[in-house]
Amino acid sequence: MFMRPMFRFVPDGTKIRFMKGRFAGLIVSFILSSASIALFFKPGLNLGLDFRGGVVLQIQTPQKADFSALRSALASAGLADAGLQSFGSGAGTGVLISLESRENAAQTQTAIAEVETALHQASPGATILSTQAIGASVSQQLFSQGLEALGLSFVMILAYIWFRFEWQFAVGAVATLLLDTTKTIGFMVITRIPFDLVTIAAILTVIGYSTNDKVVVYDRMRENLRKYKTMPLRELIDQSINETLNRTLGTSGTVFLAALPLALFGGSALSGFAWIMLFGIVVGTSSSIFIAAPILLFLGEHRLRRGTAPPKLKK
């Protein structure tokens, strides 16, 4: 027996004319992306330890770590640049201390010794489990590989959508994903979320989610192109978005609510990833409607109706 859903984000049968705001959506997106690109160059991303090099120490405290006391002790030792985050089991006794790169090995060893002294003052009985150094050459290699991963993801998405749909769909999707990514970079610059391997994974996750959202809408558009042979493309796109609106908002809302607790209570290890996810969900969902669809309209207005005269669109 068919069960009606108990809750819907929007009522069935909506007829919202999204394409009336196509110019406004594209202009706002262009302004935000341009501002994000400017922020990328100045002040720039807050590079994490993975990309700027440094030292990571794994610490074990006898009781639950007192981060306030640890930060105060490290600041008193002249290590205010040290980063702290929890790791390991839920007991709260594992701490990661990250230090920025020093000029030479001797200064690095001195900094590690100062960390050990401050640690014993703030938490007697604490031990250093391991010390890992990330050199400048390694961090540069990681940075290059991270950018290559982002670039490769765009190429694969372009190839996949081009193979599955018409080329107009592929160009629209990839152009929209590029705009989404620049806005995410701008968000990271403003919030000063460290740009490291974890946040690259978050950006790739956002790209994948946004692509899935666009494929859902594109599938309905393709079905309607076959079903309504003479419907003007603008009306067809509006109808397709309205027909998938509940699914789009339902999926986005579910993922948003799942990521929200991680952003609020996940600690420094997960909060950056989660905040990028939350921002990406909002941007990716809105861009499917106000960016990808208008681009498809402009590119396919006289090309997606093979063998028929292009219908005149209402102004």
N, C-alpha and C positions, 0 to 999 in steps of 0.2 A: 504494500500500500504506500502511495506517495505521501511523504510528510512535508508539510510546509515549514520553512525555517521560522524559528521564533523571533529572529531579529534581522532586520535589513538596514543597511546604511542609507539606502535611498529606496523610495517606492518603485514598484515595477512600472514599466511603461513610460519612463521619463522621456522627455523630448527637449533636452537642453541643447541649445545651439552653440556648441563649443567653438565652432569655427568662426563665429562672429568676433571672438577675441584672439584670433590667430596672430594678428599683427602685434597686439599688445604683449602676448606671450613671448613672441620671438624677440621683440625689442627689450623687454625686461631681462630675458635670458642672456641676450648679447651684452647688456650693461653689466650684469652680475658676473658673467664669465670674463669680461674685459677687466673688471676691477680685481677679480681673483688672480688673473695673470699678472697684473701690476703688483699685487701683494706678494706673489711668488718671488719676484725679483727684489722687492724691498717692502717690508723687512726680511722676507724669505721664510722658509720652513724652519721649524725648530727641530733640527736633526737629532735623532736619538743616538744612543751609544753605538748601535750597529753601524751607523754611517759616519760618525765623527771619530770613532776610536776611543779607547779607554780601558778601564779595568772593572770587572764585576767580581764582587766577593759574595760568597754564600755563607750566611751567618746562622748559627743555631743558638738560641737563647734558652736558659733553663726554664723560664716561665714565658707566658704570653708576652710578646715583644711590646715594649712601651715606645712607640714611634716618636712621641714628643720628646722623651728623654734622650733618645738616640740622636735626633736632629739637633737638640741643644748641645749635646756633647761634641758632635762633629763640627758644629759651627764654632764652638769654643776652641777647637783644635785647628781652626783655619780651613775647614773643609765644607764651607757652606754650599759648594757646588755639588756635593754628593747627593745622589738620588736614592730614595728608599722605597722598597715595595715588598709586600709579603709574598711568600711562595710556599709550596708544599702542602701539607695536610691542614685540616681546619683547626689544629691546635693553636695556630698563630705564633709558633716559635721560630719559623723560618723567615729570614730577612735577606733580601738582595740589596747590596750597597754598590752603586755604580759611581765611578769616578771618571772625570774627563781625562783625556790624554795629557801627560806631562811631557816636558821637552826632551827628557832622556830617561834611561832606565834607573839611574840613581834617584832622581826625583820621584819616580813611580814607587820605588821601594820605600822611600821615606814616607810617602803618602799612605802606603799600606800599613806601615808601622804606626803612623798616627791614628789610622782607623782602629787598629787593634787596641791601642792605649785608650782611645775614647770609648770603645766598646766595653772594655773591662770596667771603666768608670760608671757607665750608664747601666750596664747589666752584668754584674760580677758572675763569672761562671760561663759566660758566652764563649763560643769557639768559632773559629773560621774554618769552614768545611773545605772550601776550595777557592782558588783565585784564577780568574780567566782574563787574559789580556787580549784586546782586539786592536791590532795595529792599523796604521793609516792605510796601508796598501790593501789589507783585507776589507776594511770598511768601504774603501772606494770601489772595490770589486763587488761587494754586496750591493752598493748603491746602483752600480751599472746593471747588475743582474736584475735588481728590482724594477728598474725602468724598462729593461728588455721584456720582463714578464708582463708589464702593463701594455707595452706595444704589441706583443705577440697576441695578447688576449683580444685586442681590437681587430687584428688581422683575421683571427679565427672566427670572431663574431661576424665580421663582414662576409667572409667566405660562406659561413653557415646560412645566414639570412639570404644572401644572394642565391645560394643553391635552392633554398626552400621557397623563396618568394621572388617577385620581380626585383630588378636592380634598384628601382625607386625605393622599395622598402629597405633594402640594405643600406643605401646611402643615408636615408632618413634616420635609421636606427643608430648607425655609427656616428653621424654628426651629433645626434642627441646625446649619445654616451660620452662623447668628447666634451660637450658642454656640461654634462653632469659631473664629469671628473674634474674639470677646472673649478667648478663651484665647490666641490669637496676639498680641493687643495686650498681654496680661499678660506673655507671654514676652518681648516687645520691651522692656517696662518693666524687667523683671528683668535682662535681658542688656545693656540700654542700647544696643541696636542703633539707630542713627539712623533716625528716621522721616522719610523723604523720598520723592521720586517713585519711586525704585527699589524701596523697600520696599512702597509701594502697589501697584506692579506685581507684587511677590512675593505680596502678600495676594490680589490678583485671580487670580493663577495658582493659588494654593492653593484658592480658592473654586471655580474651574473644575475642578480635579482632583477635589476632594471631591464636586462635583456629579456628575461622570462616574462616580465610584465608587458613588454612591447610585443612579444611574439603572441601573447594571448589576444591582444587587441588586433594585431595584424591578421591573425587567423580568422577572426570574425569579419574583418574587412574583406578578406579574400572570398569567404563564403558568400558575403552579400554582393560582391562583384559578379559572381556567377548567378546569384538568385535574382538580382534586380538589374536587368540588362540596360535599362534606359534611365535609371535614377541618377541625377546629377551627383558627381563625386563628392561635393561638399555635403550634401544631405546624407549620402551613404556613409561618410566618415562619422558624421554626428550620430547617426542611428547606431553604427557599430560600437561607438564609445558608450552610448547610453545602454546598449544591450549587455556590455561587459562591465558596467560601472560597479554593480554590486560585488562581482567576483574580484575586481581590482581592489576596491576599497576593503573588502573582507580580508583578502590575503595580506594587504599592506597593514591593516590594523592588527592582525594576528601577529605578524612578525614584529611590528612596532612594540606591542605589549610584551612580547617575549624578550626583546632586547632592553626594554626600559629598566627592569630590575638590575641588569648587569651594569648599566650606566650609573645607576644611583648607588648600588651597594656592592659592585664587583671589585672595588679597590683599584689601585693604580695599574695593576696588571691587566685588567679587562676593561676599565672604563673608557680608555681611548678607543679601543675597538668598537665598543658598544655605542659611543656617541657618534662615531662615523657612520655606523649602521643606521642609527636613528635619522641622522641628517640625510643619508643616502636614500632611505625609504621614502621620505617626504619628497625629495628632489626627483627621484626616479619615477614615482607615481605621477606627480604633476607633469613631468616632462613627457610622459607617454601621451598625455592629452593635449598639452599646450605647445609642445615643441615637435615631437615626432610626427603627430598627425598633420599639423600645418605644413611641415616640410614635404610630407607625402602628397598633400594636396597640390602644392606648387610644382612638384616634380612630375606628378602623374595626371594632372588635370586633363591633358589631351593624349595620354599615352597608355592608360590602363584600360581603355575601351577598344580593344582590337576588333577591326572589321566593322565598326559602327562609327557614325559621325559623332563627334564630341558634342554632348548636349550643352546648351547655354546655361550658365549658372545665374541664379538670381543675385542681384547686388544687394 
